[in-house]
Amino acid sequence: MDAFYASAEQASKPSLRGKAVIVGGLGPRGVVATASYEARVFGVHSAMPMAQARRLAPHAAYLVPRFGFYREISEQVMGLLRALSPLVEPLSLDEAFVDLEAGGTAWDEESARLTGVKLRADIRAVTGLTGSVGLAASKMVAKIASEQAKPDGLVLIRPGTERALLGPMSVRTLPGVGPATGDHLRRAGITTVDEIAEAGEDELVRLLGKAHGHALYAMALAHDERPVVAERETKSVSVEDTYDIDIHDRLRVGLEVQRLADRCVRRLREAGLSGRTIVLKVRRYDFSTLTRSETLRGPTDDLAVVREAAARLLESVDTTGGVRLLGVGVSGLADYTQEDLFAQAHLAAGEAAAEQHPEGETANEPAEEEPAPPTGHVWRAGQDVRHAEYGHGWVQGSGLGRVTVRFETPDSEPGRVRTFRTDDLRLEPADPLPLVARRPEAAGPPAAQSGAPA
């Protein structure tokens, strides 16, 4: 999907169509989750500190993520993919691999291209948004092709042309080559994929270690035998919050952990899951991150059990100096709940030792900075609201006891802006409205040229 979160916000909010939109954490420590193509012109990109984005594009609309809304759209798109093949491997809310041969929908270049063209049209018809398709004989090359196709395009890489295509590309094009690995290779005089292949496997193993060196050499030769794995099993459910100001009060830290446990259990139940291992994540004032876990006797989705375990894990963490991030997760998932586990956290307390794991080990999705539903009339930019007189709208901003709301819906004209007191009882939080598919000429950025690079 093209600039997914931002495109979904533009489709939902008529006044933002064609304008710079940036979605992410809005606090001083927030980061950009997605920037619209209009915002990217100014140099804004995902994972950029929000403060830097505001300097580059001060005129843009800055919105908090609405992950529930994005998941609903994602499910529509994944449904279209599953209609093509039983082998669909989601990578995130907005990206997936599909084995077209397994679905019998493609058997040669022309049938694959026609399938991709129809898929893009179906996505637009169902969601009103645009997506880009990369077609190739392997997952790695298909991924690269989809990036080349953006925005709103289709690129097919013919079998046998992969090496010629990849050769002049930057080493950063290959999966798993991030800034650190890229810098390490650059210091060794390796900047392109061709230069990786020329360096040889032994040299790459010496530079990067056995596993990484072998894998990178194979990718440089366009060797990727990984199959498409349908519906990768969810390994954990977790939530976390980053705080604008470090929390020093130990009591408040405990209350935040309890609130996160509530959100985590809510997600577990919505997914029809339960889990055996409770995980607490704490990032301290000095950016050091600790993860503690406790394994219960059996799977549970009981709020009291998860709360008690999370609180007990917190007792083993020194929060002196302040806390900047907290997270609660549940792993060891099952699709059933053991009914007699209400007090099992107490029983397990003496058996489970707190373990320290690498940061992010239990995360199964990007860290969400989406706050809990607002209480006490706290309004956040982008949030859906409903007014007793004016109907559905969204928050443009708030402060000094006032909240500004633009009243519009996905299928309306750009709406009017009105300002209210933050404690106005006629204004309340609302659920997002479903998107309305729009005409192709109004549904996103101009279509990219499709083609097959040599």
N, C-alpha and C positions, 0 to 999 in steps of 0.2 A: 504494500500500500504506500502511496506517495505522501510523505510528511503527515503521517496518519493522524496523530492527535490534533495537530493544527488544522488539517483539512476537515476533520470531524467538527471542530469548533466553528470553522467558517461555514460549513453546511448548516450547522445548527443556528448560527447567528447571522442573519442576512446583512447586517451593517458591517460585518468584518470580511465579507467576500472581496477578494482582490486587494486586501490590505495586509500589512505585516502583523502576524500573530505569533506569539511565543508562549509556549506552555511549559510550566515547570514549577519548582518551589519558589515562592515569591519573597521569602525572607532574605536577609543579608547573606546567608550561607546556601541559598537555593542554587540549583543548577538547571540548565535548560534541558527539558525532556525532548521537545520537538520544536522546530521553527518552521514556519511556512516558507514557501519559496520566495515570497515577497520580502521576508525578513532575512533570508540567506544572502540576498543581494548586498546587504550591509555587513556581511561577514559573520553573522550569528549562526551557530551550529549546535547540535546536541552535545551534552556534557560540558558546555561552557558555563563558567560561573555566571549566575544571573546578573550580578553587579556589572560584569563586563558587557553582557548583552544590552543592558540598559544604557551604557555609554555609547555603544555602537548604533543602537536603534531606539533612541529615547521616545520616539513617536509611536512605537508599536503598541499593540494591545497585549498585555501580560495577564495570563489566566492560570488559575490552579488546575491541575489535572482532574478529570472526572472519569476515573478508571472503570466504574460500573457501566457508564455510557459507552466507553470504548470497547468493553468486552462484549456488549450486545451487538455492536456492529461487527466485531471480529467473528462472532459465532455465525453471522449471516454469510460472511465471506468463506469461512471454513466449511460451511454447509455446501457452498458451490464447489469447493475443491473436492469434497467427499463424493459429490455426484460424478466426478471425473474418474475417481480411482479409490479403491479401498486402502491404498497406501498413501496416507497424508501425514507428514511429520511437521507439526507446528514448531517453529523456533521461538515465536513470541506472538503477541496479539496481532501483529501486522505482517507476518512473514511465515511461509511454510514451503517445504519441499513436497512435490507430488510426483509419484511414479506413474506416468501416463501409459506406459506399456502394460503395466499390471492391470490398468482399468480398461484396456482394449480401446482406448480413445485415440491413440497415436501409435503408428508403426513405421512411419518414415518422416522425412523432413516436412513434406507438404501437410500431412495430417497433423503433425505437431504444431505447425504454424497456425493452421486453421483452428485448432483447439485453443491455442493461446489468444487468438483474435476474439473468439467467441467468449472466452473467460473474461477478458477485459470488458467486453460489452455487457456481460451479465452482471459483473461487479458494479458497473456504473448504473445499470438499470435497477438493481436491488438497493443499493446504498446511496447513490448519487455521488459517490466518491470515485477517485481514479486509482488504478493499480498498475504496476509494471511487471512484465513477464520476461524471465530469462529461460531459454530453452537450450539444453545441452545434454551430452551423454553422461555427465557426472554431476554430483551435487556441488562440488567446488566451482566448476565452470559455470553451471547454471546460476549460482549465486553471483558470480562476477558479471554474468550477462545481465542479470536483473538490475544491478547497479548501473551498468551502461545504459540500460533502457530508460532510466528515470529522467524526467517525470513522464508518466502516462505513455509508455512505449512498449515495444516488444523487440527483443534481440535474440536471434538464434545463432548459436555457434556450431558450425558443421563439424561432425566427427572427423578427426585428422588434422584440423586447423588449430587445435588448442595451443600447441607449443609456439607456433608463430604469433598467435594472439598475445599470449602471456609474456613472451620474451622481453619486449621493451618496457613492460609495466614495472612500476615501483614495487619493491619487496613488500611494502605495506598493503598491496593488493591481496596478498595471500592470507587466508584465515589463520589467526593465531599470531600474526606479526603485528604487534602493537608498537607504541613509541619506544619502549625500552629495547625490545629485540631489534627494531629498525635501526636504532642508534648504534647498537652493538655491531650489527652487520655493516653499517656505514663506516665505522671506525676500522673495519677490516677491508674496506674498499669495495664492498658489495652493496649496490644500490638498486639493481634491476633483477628481475626473475632470471633472465639469461645468465647473469653473473653468479646467481646461486647455483644454477646447473653446472656452470664452468668450474666453480670452486670445488665441486665434488663432495661426495657423501662424507668421506673421512674428515675433511676440513670443517664441514658443518657440525659434525659430532664433536670435534675438538672445541669449536666456538660455543656451541649451544647445549651440549650434552647429548647423550645417546638418543633418548626418545624424541626430543624436539628436533635434533639434527636429522634423524632418519625421516621424520614426518615432513620437514620442510623440503628436503631434497626430492621426495616423492611428489610433493605438490608442484615444485618447479618443473618437473617433467610431465605435469598434467595427469599424474596417476592418482586416481581417487576411486577406490572400489567400495566405498561405504554404501550400504543399501539404504533406501528410504524406510524408516522404521515408523510404523503407524502409531499415532497417539502415544508419544513417550509418556511413561508413567510419572505422575506427579510424586515427587519424593518428599515434599514438605509444603506446609502452608505457613506463611509468616507475614507479619506486618511490622513496620518500623516508622519512627518519626525522627526527623532532625529538628533541633530547636534553635531558634534565632539567637537566643542568649543561653549560655551554659547554665544548667540547673545545679545549684549548690545545696539546696535544701533537701536533706535525705528523705524527709517525709513526702515532699512533692515527687521525688524520684520514685518512691514506692507507689504513689497514687498513679503516676504515669504508667508504670509497669502493669498495674491492675487494669487500667483502661485499655492498654494494648492487648492484654490477655482476653478481655471482653471481645475486642474486634477480631482477634485470631479465632476464637471459638465460634464467633458468628460466621466467619468464612468456612470453617470446618463443617458446620452444620448445613450451610447453603450448598456445599459440595457433596453432602451425604457421606462425609469421611470422619474418621477418628484416628488418633495416633497414640503411640506409646512413649515417645521421647519429647520432653518439653525443653525448649532452648531459649536462653536469654542472651541477648547481644547488647553490649555496652561499649560505646565509643566515648572515651574520656576527653578532657580538655586538651590533652597533648596529642590527640589523634590516635593514641594507642587503642586498639579494639580487642575486647575480651569476649569470648563466647563460652557460656557455661551450659551444661545439659544434665538432665536427670531422666533416667528411663524407668517407666512404671511397670507394674506387673502385667498389664494388658492395655489394649487401646481404649481411649476414652474421648468423649467430646463434652465432658462435664465441666462447666465453668468453674465450679468451686475447686475441682482438682487441679485444673490448669492454673488458676490464680494462686493456689497454695504453693504449687511447685515453683512458679515463677518468683514468688516472694522469697521462697527459701533459697533459690539460686542467687537472688540479689544480695542476700546476707553474706555471700562469699566474695563479693566484689567491693573493692575500695573505690568509693566515688569522691574521695577528698580531692578538691581542686575543681570539681565540676564535671558535668556530663553534657555532651553535645548531641548524642544519638542514643536511642533505646529501641530495642526490637524484641518481640516475643514470637516464637515459632513452635510448630509441632511437626515432628517427623515420625518415621516408622508408621506410615499411614495404612489404614485398612478401611474397608467399606462396611464395617460393622462396629458396634460399640458393646463392650462388656458391661452388663448391667450392674454388677455388684462392685463397682470401682469407686464409689463416692468417697470412701476413706482411704483409698489405696495410696494416695500421695504420702500420707503419714507412714504407712507401712514401708513404702519404698525409700523413705528419707534416709534410713540408716544403711541402706544397701547401695544407693546410687552415689557415686563419687562425682564431684564436679570436674568436668573435663574442659581443657582449653583447646579450641579448634582454630584453624585458619579462618580469617575473616571471610564471611559470605558462604561458608560451607553449606549452610542449611537453607540458603535463599533459593526459591524456585521462580522468582520473577524479579523485575527491576524494583529497587527500593522505591516505595511510594511516599511522597511527601504530602499526599492527599490527607487532610485532617479528618478527624471524626466529624460526624454531622454537627453543624453549628448549634450551640446552645448559648443562652444569654445574649442573643442578638449580636453574634459575631458574624459579619458578612465578608465573604472573600471574593475577589474578582473572578468572574466567570461562573459563579455559583447560580444554579437555577432557583428562581423564587416565583411565588404567586401572590398577587395583590387582590384583595377582595373586590376592588372596583376595576382595576386595569388589566387583570388576568396574568398570563405567563410572561416572565421576563428574566433577565439575568443581571447580576451585579456588575457594574462597571468599576466601582470603587467605593470606599467608605473611609471615614475619619471624622474627628471632631464632632462625634455624635450624629453624623449624617451618613446616609447610604444612597448612592446614585444607582438607579435601575433603568435599563433600556427594555422597553416592552415590545417584544417581537417573538415570532415563532419561525420554525424552519421554512414554512411555506408562505410567510407574510412578506410584505415590503419592509425595508429597514424601519425600525420603530422609533417612537419618541422616547426621550430621556426625561425622567422625573426624579426628584430628590425627596427623601423622607427622613424622619428621625429614625435612628437605629432601633428604637424600642416601639415603633409603630406596630400596633397589634394587628393591623390589616395586612401586614407583610409577613410571609412565612416561607420557609424552605420548600422546594418542590422537586419532584423527580424530573429528569430530562424528558423532553418530548421526542418521539421517534423522528428520524430523518425522513424527508420527502425526496425521492429521486428527482433530479432536475434534468433539464434538457442538456444534451452533450455540450453545447456551446457555453453553458453556464456552470458546468460541473467541475472545473478545475483548470490546471495549467495547460498550455497548448500541448498537443500531442507530439511526442518525439517521433522522429523518423524510425521506422522499424527496418531491420536489415540484418544481414549476416556479415560481420566483419571478417576480412581475410586474415 
